[in-house]
Each structure stands twice: as structure tokens, then as C-alpha cells.
Amino acid sequence: MPRVPRSAGITAAALALALFASAPAVGDAPVVSDPSVLAHFDLAKGESPENIALASDGSAYLTLSSARQVVRIDRTGRKRVLATLPAVTDPHTPIVRAAVVLGIARARNGTLFVNYATGTGATGIWRVPARGGTARQIAQLPADGFPNGLALDERRGVLYAADSVRGVVWRVPRTGGRPTAWAAGAALEARNPRPAARVGVNGLRFHRGAVWVSNTNAGTLLRIRVRDNGSAAAIETRATKLYAIDDFAFVERHRDTALAALTGGSEVVLVRPDGTRQVVLARKDGLSNPTAVAVRGRTAYVPSAAYFTQQDPNLLVARVDQRDRG
């Protein structure tokens, strides 16, 4: 989630203490190894990498929240701006009071979809052409919401978006149109009573016939099976005590084993199907408030937004030990 500007009346440090208690270490097994920083970003330009999608050639597509940009990072670390979302006059975005671009999803044909939160009618899902160009809004979401994580189910042709303030998962046709409140309930809502710290459902992934989401305030990883008719089944809790969890990704060939970004503690943890967890990357490896994880083959990609550290926003890569069968 983005850094709160000073104009919001809350310092980043105060919000960090309210939201993000550091998770206790639960193990040091080298599930992930050889971390290195692939690319650095510039906070002065609003370049806090928030979310990530991958292509088959190893390139990464990132949203830079406060810069309102979608960028491509190739395997050598070179950056190319694909689109800049339009500026908004006097944004009233919940929590941050600034226009920010958040979740990203990539279709097989290269088309990109991103969530844009503005506190205005521009709030919603926007489409970016595969080769870059003008971003266009395809679905409007409530201006008083905070659309965060985003995922695409290509088979059904639908997008799912997590609303961190309303505690809702929205479902929208891939081609755009009217959103439907697909899943809601206490498990998706924020538990912190402070208005500036109300961050409930956050990260979102479509995985093995289900929508998986994180709840930042609750510290939970949740699974919502998609029924045959497209509706949401009951919300299942798969892991708890994941303090300040943001977005996450599943390790290929390991079924429901996930790597999750814990923003406040600057850690990435391995979460096994039974809910047990262990820290596999930490601040010493180069993390600086990580916000998401993406995995392709034997490589994990972790963007760090530096929202609270205010030091070295970056994109880290590491080797995934596929022999560890979770």
C-alpha cells in the first residue's frame, strides 16, 4: 500500500507503527537463495514499485504507485515507461489522499490491467496496451473505495479486484463494464478502528480455481473457491499471524505453497499449505517494505516500495529452491 503524504496529517512512522508490527522469525531454512537487486527506483519521482506481473521472457511489469506509471523492467534491469495514468485534480483517495496506481494483471496476449485509486470517478480498472500507450478506463469502481490487488481469470474472462477499504472483492468482465460485489464479509474487512489504518483485503491471486486474498490488518491469507456458476464459495482461512501481509505469489509445482510480502517487517515468508511459515528473505537481503511477490520457474521477483523506510525502493530477484516440496 502507498505511503501516506504529510498532507494527510499522519506521519509514515505513525502509520507504520499502527499497521505493521514486525512478524516473529519462525525459521531460517534457505528456501530462497542468491538474492540480488535487479533495479533501483527514485522516491523523489514517486517511483515506489507497488505490484508486479511477469512475462515468459523474464521481464517484469510494475506499477509505480505515486508516479502513476506502468513500467517494464527487462532481465538486465533496464526500465521502460509503458503508460502514465492521467493526473487527477484534488484527489480524495481514502487512506493516502493522493492518486495512486496499485494492482496489475497481465493477459497472455500482453494486455495489462491496473487498479487506479483516486477518490474520484477515475477510480477503477484501467487497460494498458501490450506495447504501451494510452491507458483507458474500462470499469469504474466506487470513489470511496481503495482498489488494490488485481487478478485475471482468462478462462472465464473476468477480473477480480480487492477493495481494501470496503472489504469487498469486485468482479468485472475482462472487456470492461459494471462491477459486481463478488465476495464480502468480516474476513475481508479491516480490523483497525483508526480511519487512516483501515486496510483489509489487499493482495489477490487467482490460483487453481480459487481467488486467494490477504487481509493486511488481520494478518491472514484466505481462499475463496469459484463455484461452477462463477459465484463465490465460503471464505476459508489458510494462514494467520502474517503481520502486515501485502501481496503474495504461489511457488510453481508446490501446489498451495506461497511466498508472501510482509511490508512492515521488510520480510518475505514461505507459507506452507498447513499454514506454517518461515522467513526466507529479510531486510539484510535488500528488502525495503516489500509489497508483492511474483514467481516464474526458479526465479522470485520482489518489489520493495520503501513506503516507511524511505530508503532504496527496488526490484529484488532470488533463486527459488524447487526441491523443497511444500
DRENBALUM-6895 format. One record per residue (C-alpha): residue number from 1; residue in one letter; x, y, z. Coordinates in nm, 2 decimals. Layout:
N
<pt resi="NUM" resn="a" east="X" north="Y" up="Z"/>
...
//
This chain:
326
<pt resi="1" resn="m" east="0.00" north="0.00" up="0.00"/>
<pt resi="2" resn="p" east="0.12" north="0.35" up="-0.07"/>
<pt resi="3" resn="r" east="0.29" north="0.59" up="0.17"/>
<pt resi="4" resn="v" east="0.06" north="0.85" up="0.33"/>
<pt resi="5" resn="p" east="0.17" north="1.20" up="0.24"/>
<pt resi="6" resn="r" east="0.23" north="1.46" up="0.51"/>
<pt resi="7" resn="s" east="-0.08" north="1.65" up="0.40"/>
<pt resi="8" resn="a" east="-0.29" north="1.36" up="0.53"/>
<pt resi="9" resn="g" east="-0.20" north="1.47" up="0.88"/>
<pt resi="10" resn="i" east="-0.04" north="1.13" up="0.97"/>
<pt resi="11" resn="t" east="0.33" north="1.06" up="0.95"/>
<pt resi="12" resn="a" east="0.46" north="0.75" up="0.78"/>
<pt resi="13" resn="a" east="0.62" north="0.64" up="1.10"/>
<pt resi="14" resn="a" east="0.30" north="0.66" up="1.30"/>
<pt resi="15" resn="l" east="0.11" north="0.46" up="1.04"/>
<pt resi="16" resn="a" east="0.38" north="0.20" up="1.02"/>
<pt resi="17" resn="l" east="0.35" north="0.15" up="1.40"/>
<pt resi="18" resn="a" east="-0.03" north="0.13" up="1.38"/>
<pt resi="19" resn="l" east="-0.04" north="-0.11" up="1.09"/>
<pt resi="20" resn="f" east="0.28" north="-0.31" up="1.08"/>
<pt resi="21" resn="a" east="0.42" north="-0.49" up="1.37"/>
<pt resi="22" resn="s" east="0.71" north="-0.70" up="1.26"/>
<pt resi="23" resn="a" east="0.65" north="-1.07" up="1.23"/>
<pt resi="24" resn="p" east="0.85" north="-1.30" up="1.46"/>
<pt resi="25" resn="a" east="1.10" north="-1.52" up="1.28"/>
<pt resi="26" resn="v" east="0.99" north="-1.88" up="1.26"/>
<pt resi="27" resn="g" east="1.28" north="-2.04" up="1.08"/>
<pt resi="28" resn="d" east="1.58" north="-1.98" up="0.87"/>
<pt resi="29" resn="a" east="1.57" north="-2.26" up="0.61"/>
<pt resi="30" resn="p" east="1.72" north="-2.14" up="0.28"/>
<pt resi="31" resn="v" east="1.41" north="-2.19" up="0.07"/>
<pt resi="32" resn="v" east="1.51" north="-1.89" up="-0.14"/>
<pt resi="33" resn="s" east="1.88" north="-1.81" up="-0.22"/>
<pt resi="34" resn="d" east="2.11" north="-1.58" up="-0.40"/>
<pt resi="35" resn="p" east="1.91" north="-1.25" up="-0.37"/>
<pt resi="36" resn="s" east="2.03" north="-0.95" up="-0.57"/>
<pt resi="37" resn="v" east="1.88" north="-0.62" up="-0.67"/>
<pt resi="38" resn="l" east="1.79" north="-0.60" up="-1.03"/>
<pt resi="39" resn="a" east="1.67" north="-0.24" up="-1.05"/>
<pt resi="40" resn="h" east="1.66" north="0.06" up="-0.82"/>
<pt resi="41" resn="f" east="1.40" north="0.34" up="-0.83"/>
<pt resi="42" resn="d" east="1.37" north="0.71" up="-0.73"/>
<pt resi="43" resn="l" east="1.15" north="0.81" up="-0.45"/>
<pt resi="44" resn="a" east="1.18" north="1.17" up="-0.54"/>
<pt resi="45" resn="k" east="1.00" north="1.09" up="-0.87"/>
<pt resi="46" resn="g" east="0.73" north="0.89" up="-0.69"/>
<pt resi="47" resn="e" east="0.88" north="0.56" up="-0.81"/>
<pt resi="48" resn="s" east="0.76" north="0.32" up="-0.53"/>
<pt resi="49" resn="p" east="0.70" north="-0.02" up="-0.70"/>
<pt resi="50" resn="e" east="0.37" north="-0.15" up="-0.57"/>
<pt resi="51" resn="n" east="0.27" north="-0.46" up="-0.77"/>
<pt resi="52" resn="i" east="0.41" north="-0.69" up="-1.04"/>
<pt resi="53" resn="a" east="0.32" north="-0.92" up="-1.33"/>
<pt resi="54" resn="l" east="0.56" north="-1.13" up="-1.53"/>
<pt resi="55" resn="a" east="0.61" north="-1.23" up="-1.89"/>
<pt resi="56" resn="s" east="0.75" north="-1.55" up="-2.02"/>
<pt resi="57" resn="d" east="1.08" north="-1.38" up="-2.13"/>
<pt resi="58" resn="g" east="1.16" north="-1.29" up="-1.77"/>
<pt resi="59" resn="s" east="1.07" north="-0.93" up="-1.80"/>
<pt resi="60" resn="a" east="0.86" north="-0.77" up="-1.52"/>
<pt resi="61" resn="y" east="0.58" north="-0.53" up="-1.54"/>
<pt resi="62" resn="l" east="0.54" north="-0.30" up="-1.24"/>
<pt resi="63" resn="t" east="0.31" north="-0.03" up="-1.11"/>
<pt resi="64" resn="l" east="0.49" north="0.27" up="-0.96"/>
<pt resi="65" resn="s" east="0.22" north="0.40" up="-0.72"/>
<pt resi="66" resn="s" east="0.28" north="0.77" up="-0.67"/>
<pt resi="67" resn="a" east="0.43" north="0.82" up="-1.02"/>
<pt resi="68" resn="r" east="0.10" north="0.68" up="-1.16"/>
<pt resi="69" resn="q" east="0.32" north="0.48" up="-1.40"/>
<pt resi="70" resn="v" east="0.33" north="0.13" up="-1.55"/>
<pt resi="71" resn="v" east="0.68" north="0.02" up="-1.64"/>
<pt resi="72" resn="r" east="0.86" north="-0.28" up="-1.79"/>
<pt resi="73" resn="i" east="1.19" north="-0.40" up="-1.64"/>
<pt resi="74" resn="d" east="1.39" north="-0.63" up="-1.87"/>
<pt resi="75" resn="r" east="1.62" north="-0.91" up="-1.75"/>
<pt resi="76" resn="t" east="1.91" north="-0.66" up="-1.74"/>
<pt resi="77" resn="g" east="1.73" north="-0.41" up="-1.52"/>
<pt resi="78" resn="r" east="1.65" north="-0.16" up="-1.79"/>
<pt resi="79" resn="k" east="1.33" north="0.04" up="-1.73"/>
<pt resi="80" resn="r" east="1.08" north="0.15" up="-2.00"/>
<pt resi="81" resn="v" east="0.77" north="0.35" up="-1.91"/>
<pt resi="82" resn="l" east="0.46" north="0.20" up="-2.09"/>
<pt resi="83" resn="a" east="0.19" north="0.43" up="-1.96"/>
<pt resi="84" resn="t" east="0.13" north="0.72" up="-1.72"/>
<pt resi="85" resn="l" east="-0.22" north="0.73" up="-1.58"/>
<pt resi="86" resn="p" east="-0.39" north="1.08" up="-1.60"/>
<pt resi="87" resn="a" east="-0.34" north="1.32" up="-1.32"/>
<pt resi="88" resn="v" east="-0.64" north="1.39" up="-1.10"/>
<pt resi="89" resn="t" east="-0.72" north="1.74" up="-0.96"/>
<pt resi="90" resn="d" east="-0.78" north="1.74" up="-0.59"/>
<pt resi="91" resn="p" east="-0.79" north="1.36" up="-0.53"/>
<pt resi="92" resn="h" east="-0.98" north="1.23" up="-0.23"/>
<pt resi="93" resn="t" east="-0.84" north="0.88" up="-0.22"/>
<pt resi="94" resn="p" east="-0.91" north="0.70" up="0.11"/>
<pt resi="95" resn="i" east="-0.60" north="0.64" up="0.33"/>
<pt resi="96" resn="v" east="-0.35" north="0.82" up="0.11"/>
<pt resi="97" resn="r" east="-0.53" north="1.13" up="-0.02"/>
<pt resi="98" resn="a" east="-0.33" north="1.10" up="-0.35"/>
<pt resi="99" resn="a" east="-0.39" north="0.93" up="-0.68"/>
<pt resi="100" resn="v" east="-0.21" north="0.60" up="-0.69"/>
<pt resi="101" resn="v" east="-0.18" north="0.31" up="-0.92"/>
<pt resi="102" resn="l" east="-0.18" north="-0.03" up="-0.74"/>
<pt resi="103" resn="g" east="-0.26" north="-0.38" up="-0.86"/>
<pt resi="104" resn="i" east="-0.16" north="-0.52" up="-1.20"/>
<pt resi="105" resn="a" east="-0.25" north="-0.82" up="-1.41"/>
<pt resi="106" resn="r" east="-0.12" north="-0.93" up="-1.75"/>
<pt resi="107" resn="a" east="-0.31" north="-1.13" up="-2.01"/>
<pt resi="108" resn="r" east="-0.15" north="-1.39" up="-2.23"/>
<pt resi="109" resn="n" east="-0.16" north="-1.15" up="-2.52"/>
<pt resi="110" resn="g" east="0.03" north="-0.89" up="-2.32"/>
<pt resi="111" resn="t" east="-0.25" north="-0.66" up="-2.24"/>
<pt resi="112" resn="l" east="-0.21" north="-0.51" up="-1.89"/>
<pt resi="113" resn="f" east="-0.48" north="-0.42" up="-1.64"/>
<pt resi="114" resn="v" east="-0.42" north="-0.19" up="-1.34"/>
<pt resi="115" resn="n" east="-0.62" north="-0.06" up="-1.05"/>
<pt resi="116" resn="y" east="-0.62" north="0.32" up="-1.01"/>
<pt resi="117" resn="a" east="-0.74" north="0.48" up="-0.68"/>
<pt resi="118" resn="t" east="-0.82" north="0.85" up="-0.69"/>
<pt resi="119" resn="g" east="-1.12" north="0.93" up="-0.48"/>
<pt resi="120" resn="t" east="-1.29" north="1.04" up="-0.80"/>
<pt resi="121" resn="g" east="-1.47" north="0.89" up="-1.10"/>
<pt resi="122" resn="a" east="-1.14" north="0.79" up="-1.23"/>
<pt resi="123" resn="t" east="-1.12" north="0.52" up="-0.97"/>
<pt resi="124" resn="g" east="-1.14" north="0.17" up="-1.12"/>
<pt resi="125" resn="i" east="-0.97" north="-0.07" up="-1.36"/>
<pt resi="126" resn="w" east="-0.77" north="0.07" up="-1.65"/>
<pt resi="127" resn="r" east="-0.63" north="-0.11" up="-1.96"/>
<pt resi="128" resn="v" east="-0.28" north="-0.06" up="-2.10"/>
<pt resi="129" resn="p" east="-0.19" north="-0.19" up="-2.45"/>
<pt resi="130" resn="a" east="0.07" north="-0.46" up="-2.46"/>
<pt resi="131" resn="r" east="0.33" north="-0.24" up="-2.62"/>
<pt resi="132" resn="g" east="0.24" north="0.06" up="-2.41"/>
<pt resi="133" resn="g" east="0.05" north="0.37" up="-2.50"/>
<pt resi="134" resn="t" east="-0.26" north="0.55" up="-2.37"/>
<pt resi="135" resn="a" east="-0.43" north="0.39" up="-2.07"/>
<pt resi="136" resn="r" east="-0.81" north="0.37" up="-2.08"/>
<pt resi="137" resn="q" east="-1.06" north="0.31" up="-1.80"/>
<pt resi="138" resn="i" east="-1.27" north="0.00" up="-1.86"/>
<pt resi="139" resn="a" east="-1.46" north="-0.02" up="-1.53"/>
<pt resi="140" resn="q" east="-1.55" north="0.24" up="-1.27"/>
<pt resi="141" resn="l" east="-1.52" north="0.14" up="-0.90"/>
<pt resi="142" resn="p" east="-1.66" north="0.33" up="-0.60"/>
<pt resi="143" resn="a" east="-1.47" north="0.66" up="-0.55"/>
<pt resi="144" resn="d" east="-1.47" north="0.60" up="-0.17"/>
<pt resi="145" resn="g" east="-1.30" north="0.26" up="-0.21"/>
<pt resi="146" resn="f" east="-0.94" north="0.16" up="-0.25"/>
<pt resi="147" resn="p" east="-0.89" north="-0.10" up="-0.53"/>
<pt resi="148" resn="n" east="-0.57" north="-0.27" up="-0.45"/>
<pt resi="149" resn="g" east="-0.48" north="-0.63" up="-0.56"/>
<pt resi="150" resn="l" east="-0.59" north="-0.74" up="-0.91"/>
<pt resi="151" resn="a" east="-0.60" north="-1.08" up="-1.09"/>
<pt resi="152" resn="l" east="-0.73" north="-1.21" up="-1.42"/>
<pt resi="153" resn="d" east="-0.91" north="-1.54" up="-1.48"/>
<pt resi="154" resn="e" east="-0.86" north="-1.58" up="-1.85"/>
<pt resi="155" resn="r" east="-1.08" north="-1.89" up="-1.89"/>
<pt resi="156" resn="r" east="-1.39" north="-1.71" up="-1.75"/>
<pt resi="157" resn="g" east="-1.28" north="-1.37" up="-1.90"/>
<pt resi="158" resn="v" east="-1.32" north="-1.19" up="-1.57"/>
<pt resi="159" resn="l" east="-1.10" north="-0.96" up="-1.34"/>
<pt resi="160" resn="y" east="-1.11" north="-0.97" up="-0.97"/>
<pt resi="161" resn="a" east="-1.01" north="-0.66" up="-0.77"/>
<pt resi="162" resn="a" east="-0.96" north="-0.63" up="-0.39"/>
<pt resi="163" resn="d" east="-1.11" north="-0.32" up="-0.22"/>
<pt resi="164" resn="s" east="-0.90" north="-0.26" up="0.09"/>
<pt resi="165" resn="v" east="-1.14" north="0.00" up="0.24"/>
<pt resi="166" resn="r" east="-1.48" north="-0.15" up="0.16"/>
<pt resi="167" resn="g" east="-1.37" north="-0.51" up="0.24"/>
<pt resi="168" resn="v" east="-1.50" north="-0.64" up="-0.10"/>
<pt resi="169" resn="v" east="-1.37" north="-0.84" up="-0.39"/>
<pt resi="170" resn="w" east="-1.51" north="-0.69" up="-0.71"/>
<pt resi="171" resn="r" east="-1.57" north="-0.90" up="-1.03"/>
<pt resi="172" resn="v" east="-1.55" north="-0.72" up="-1.36"/>
<pt resi="173" resn="p" east="-1.57" north="-0.86" up="-1.72"/>
<pt resi="174" resn="r" east="-1.23" north="-0.85" up="-1.89"/>
<pt resi="175" resn="t" east="-1.38" north="-0.63" up="-2.16"/>
<pt resi="176" resn="g" east="-1.50" north="-0.39" up="-1.90"/>
<pt resi="177" resn="g" east="-1.83" north="-0.28" up="-1.77"/>
<pt resi="178" resn="r" east="-2.03" north="-0.28" up="-1.45"/>
<pt resi="179" resn="p" east="-1.86" north="-0.43" up="-1.14"/>
<pt resi="180" resn="t" east="-2.02" north="-0.69" up="-0.92"/>
<pt resi="181" resn="a" east="-1.95" north="-0.73" up="-0.55"/>
<pt resi="182" resn="w" east="-1.84" north="-1.09" up="-0.58"/>
<pt resi="183" resn="a" east="-1.73" north="-1.16" up="-0.22"/>
<pt resi="184" resn="a" east="-1.77" north="-0.97" up="0.11"/>
<pt resi="185" resn="g" east="-1.77" north="-1.03" up="0.48"/>
<pt resi="186" resn="a" east="-1.59" north="-0.97" up="0.81"/>
<pt resi="187" resn="a" east="-1.29" north="-1.18" up="0.70"/>
<pt resi="188" resn="l" east="-1.22" north="-0.92" up="0.42"/>
<pt resi="189" resn="e" east="-1.27" north="-0.61" up="0.64"/>
<pt resi="190" resn="a" east="-1.01" north="-0.41" up="0.82"/>
<pt resi="191" resn="r" east="-0.99" north="-0.46" up="1.20"/>
<pt resi="192" resn="n" east="-0.81" north="-0.15" up="1.29"/>
<pt resi="193" resn="p" east="-1.06" north="0.12" up="1.40"/>
<pt resi="194" resn="r" east="-0.84" north="0.41" up="1.30"/>
<pt resi="195" resn="p" east="-0.96" north="0.56" up="0.97"/>
<pt resi="196" resn="a" east="-0.61" north="0.60" up="0.83"/>
<pt resi="197" resn="a" east="-0.52" north="0.24" up="0.91"/>
<pt resi="198" resn="r" east="-0.82" north="0.06" up="0.76"/>
<pt resi="199" resn="v" east="-0.65" north="-0.17" up="0.52"/>
<pt resi="200" resn="g" east="-0.84" north="-0.50" up="0.49"/>
<pt resi="201" resn="v" east="-0.83" north="-0.72" up="0.19"/>
<pt resi="202" resn="n" east="-0.52" north="-0.63" up="-0.01"/>
<pt resi="203" resn="g" east="-0.32" north="-0.88" up="-0.22"/>
<pt resi="204" resn="l" east="-0.51" north="-1.10" up="-0.46"/>
<pt resi="205" resn="r" east="-0.42" north="-1.40" up="-0.68"/>
<pt resi="206" resn="f" east="-0.63" north="-1.64" up="-0.89"/>
<pt resi="207" resn="h" east="-0.48" north="-1.99" up="-0.83"/>
<pt resi="208" resn="r" east="-0.61" north="-2.34" up="-0.90"/>
<pt resi="209" resn="g" east="-0.98" north="-2.25" up="-0.94"/>
<pt resi="210" resn="a" east="-0.99" north="-2.01" up="-0.64"/>
<pt resi="211" resn="v" east="-0.94" north="-1.64" up="-0.56"/>
<pt resi="212" resn="w" east="-0.68" north="-1.61" up="-0.28"/>
<pt resi="213" resn="v" east="-0.65" north="-1.28" up="-0.09"/>
<pt resi="214" resn="s" east="-0.46" north="-1.14" up="0.20"/>
<pt resi="215" resn="n" east="-0.60" north="-0.92" up="0.48"/>
<pt resi="216" resn="t" east="-0.33" north="-0.68" up="0.59"/>
<pt resi="217" resn="n" east="-0.49" north="-0.57" up="0.93"/>
<pt resi="218" resn="a" east="-0.59" north="-0.92" up="1.02"/>
<pt resi="219" resn="g" east="-0.27" north="-1.08" up="0.91"/>
<pt resi="220" resn="t" east="-0.44" north="-1.36" up="0.72"/>
<pt resi="221" resn="l" east="-0.42" north="-1.55" up="0.39"/>
<pt resi="222" resn="l" east="-0.76" north="-1.65" up="0.26"/>
<pt resi="223" resn="r" east="-0.90" north="-1.88" up="-0.01"/>
<pt resi="224" resn="i" east="-1.24" north="-1.83" up="-0.19"/>
<pt resi="225" resn="r" east="-1.33" north="-2.11" up="-0.43"/>
<pt resi="226" resn="v" east="-1.50" north="-2.01" up="-0.75"/>
<pt resi="227" resn="r" east="-1.81" north="-2.23" up="-0.79"/>
<pt resi="228" resn="d" east="-1.91" north="-2.37" up="-1.13"/>
<pt resi="229" resn="n" east="-2.16" north="-2.10" up="-1.18"/>
<pt resi="230" resn="g" east="-1.90" north="-1.83" up="-1.11"/>
<pt resi="231" resn="s" east="-2.02" north="-1.73" up="-0.76"/>
<pt resi="232" resn="a" east="-1.80" north="-1.72" up="-0.45"/>
<pt resi="233" resn="a" east="-1.79" north="-2.01" up="-0.21"/>
<pt resi="234" resn="a" east="-1.73" north="-1.97" up="0.16"/>
<pt resi="235" resn="i" east="-1.42" north="-1.78" up="0.27"/>
<pt resi="236" resn="e" east="-1.15" north="-2.02" up="0.41"/>
<pt resi="237" resn="t" east="-0.87" north="-1.91" up="0.63"/>
<pt resi="238" resn="r" east="-0.54" north="-2.07" up="0.52"/>
<pt resi="239" resn="a" east="-0.28" north="-1.89" up="0.74"/>
<pt resi="240" resn="t" east="-0.28" north="-1.64" up="1.02"/>
<pt resi="241" resn="k" east="-0.03" north="-1.42" up="1.21"/>
<pt resi="242" resn="l" east="0.11" north="-1.29" up="0.89"/>
<pt resi="243" resn="y" east="0.17" north="-0.94" up="1.02"/>
<pt resi="244" resn="a" east="0.14" north="-0.66" up="0.76"/>
<pt resi="245" resn="i" east="0.09" north="-0.91" up="0.47"/>
<pt resi="246" resn="d" east="0.06" north="-0.74" up="0.14"/>
<pt resi="247" resn="d" east="0.06" north="-0.93" up="-0.19"/>
<pt resi="248" resn="f" east="0.19" north="-1.28" up="-0.25"/>
<pt resi="249" resn="a" east="0.26" north="-1.55" up="-0.51"/>
<pt resi="250" resn="f" east="0.25" north="-1.93" up="-0.54"/>
<pt resi="251" resn="v" east="0.56" north="-2.14" up="-0.60"/>
<pt resi="252" resn="e" east="0.52" north="-2.34" up="-0.92"/>
<pt resi="253" resn="r" east="0.49" north="-2.72" up="-0.87"/>
<pt resi="254" resn="h" east="0.43" north="-2.67" up="-0.50"/>
<pt resi="255" resn="r" east="0.05" north="-2.66" up="-0.51"/>
<pt resi="256" resn="d" east="-0.07" north="-2.41" up="-0.24"/>
<pt resi="257" resn="t" east="0.27" north="-2.30" up="-0.11"/>
<pt resi="258" resn="a" east="0.31" north="-1.92" up="-0.12"/>
<pt resi="259" resn="l" east="0.57" north="-1.66" up="-0.08"/>
<pt resi="260" resn="a" east="0.42" north="-1.35" up="0.09"/>
<pt resi="261" resn="a" east="0.55" north="-1.00" up="0.13"/>
<pt resi="262" resn="l" east="0.53" north="-0.87" up="0.49"/>
<pt resi="263" resn="t" east="0.56" north="-0.49" up="0.43"/>
<pt resi="264" resn="g" east="0.62" north="-0.36" up="0.78"/>
<pt resi="265" resn="g" east="0.89" north="-0.61" up="0.88"/>
<pt resi="266" resn="s" east="1.06" north="-0.60" up="0.54"/>
<pt resi="267" resn="e" east="1.04" north="-0.98" up="0.51"/>
<pt resi="268" resn="v" east="0.92" north="-1.24" up="0.26"/>
<pt resi="269" resn="v" east="0.79" north="-1.56" up="0.42"/>
<pt resi="270" resn="l" east="0.72" north="-1.90" up="0.29"/>
<pt resi="271" resn="v" east="0.37" north="-2.01" up="0.38"/>
<pt resi="272" resn="r" east="0.30" north="-2.38" up="0.35"/>
<pt resi="273" resn="p" east="-0.04" north="-2.54" up="0.28"/>
<pt resi="274" resn="d" east="-0.08" north="-2.62" up="0.65"/>
<pt resi="275" resn="g" east="-0.03" north="-2.26" up="0.75"/>
<pt resi="276" resn="t" east="0.32" north="-2.29" up="0.89"/>
<pt resi="277" resn="r" east="0.56" north="-2.02" up="0.78"/>
<pt resi="278" resn="q" east="0.93" north="-1.93" up="0.78"/>
<pt resi="279" resn="v" east="1.12" north="-1.62" up="0.68"/>
<pt resi="280" resn="v" east="1.32" north="-1.66" up="0.36"/>
<pt resi="281" resn="l" east="1.42" north="-1.31" up="0.27"/>
<pt resi="282" resn="a" east="1.47" north="-1.01" up="0.50"/>
<pt resi="283" resn="r" east="1.60" north="-0.65" up="0.52"/>
<pt resi="284" resn="k" east="1.96" north="-0.77" up="0.51"/>
<pt resi="285" resn="d" east="1.90" north="-0.92" up="0.16"/>
<pt resi="286" resn="g" east="1.79" north="-0.58" up="0.02"/>
<pt resi="287" resn="l" east="1.42" north="-0.57" up="0.11"/>
<pt resi="288" resn="s" east="1.27" north="-0.22" up="0.19"/>
<pt resi="289" resn="n" east="0.90" north="-0.26" up="0.27"/>
<pt resi="290" resn="p" east="0.82" north="-0.53" up="0.01"/>
<pt resi="291" resn="t" east="0.48" north="-0.51" up="-0.14"/>
<pt resi="292" resn="a" east="0.44" north="-0.81" up="-0.37"/>
<pt resi="293" resn="v" east="0.60" north="-1.13" up="-0.50"/>
<pt resi="294" resn="a" east="0.59" north="-1.29" up="-0.84"/>
<pt resi="295" resn="v" east="0.74" north="-1.63" up="-0.93"/>
<pt resi="296" resn="r" east="0.83" north="-1.78" up="-1.26"/>
<pt resi="297" resn="g" east="1.03" north="-2.11" up="-1.28"/>
<pt resi="298" resn="r" east="1.32" north="-2.08" up="-1.04"/>
<pt resi="299" resn="t" east="1.31" north="-1.71" up="-1.00"/>
<pt resi="300" resn="a" east="1.12" north="-1.50" up="-0.75"/>
<pt resi="301" resn="y" east="1.08" north="-1.12" up="-0.80"/>
<pt resi="302" resn="v" east="1.01" north="-0.89" up="-0.51"/>
<pt resi="303" resn="p" east="0.93" north="-0.52" up="-0.55"/>
<pt resi="304" resn="s" east="1.01" north="-0.30" up="-0.24"/>
<pt resi="305" resn="a" east="0.83" north="0.03" up="-0.22"/>
<pt resi="306" resn="a" east="1.02" north="0.18" up="0.07"/>
<pt resi="307" resn="y" east="0.70" north="0.35" up="0.19"/>
<pt resi="308" resn="f" east="0.82" north="0.37" up="0.55"/>
<pt resi="309" resn="t" east="1.19" north="0.31" up="0.54"/>
<pt resi="310" resn="q" east="1.22" north="0.58" up="0.27"/>
<pt resi="311" resn="q" east="1.53" north="0.41" up="0.15"/>
<pt resi="312" resn="d" east="1.61" north="0.23" up="-0.18"/>
<pt resi="313" resn="p" east="1.29" north="0.13" up="-0.35"/>
<pt resi="314" resn="n" east="1.39" north="-0.16" up="-0.57"/>
<pt resi="315" resn="l" east="1.32" north="-0.48" up="-0.75"/>
<pt resi="316" resn="l" east="1.49" north="-0.78" up="-0.60"/>
<pt resi="317" resn="v" east="1.53" north="-1.12" up="-0.76"/>
<pt resi="318" resn="a" east="1.63" north="-1.45" up="-0.60"/>
<pt resi="319" resn="r" east="1.65" north="-1.82" up="-0.68"/>
<pt resi="320" resn="v" east="1.37" north="-2.05" up="-0.57"/>
<pt resi="321" resn="d" east="1.47" north="-2.39" up="-0.44"/>
<pt resi="322" resn="q" east="1.21" north="-2.61" up="-0.62"/>
<pt resi="323" resn="r" east="1.34" north="-2.92" up="-0.45"/>
<pt resi="324" resn="d" east="1.17" north="-2.81" up="-0.12"/>
<pt resi="325" resn="r" east="0.83" north="-2.98" up="-0.18"/>
<pt resi="326" resn="g" east="0.58" north="-2.78" up="0.03"/>
//
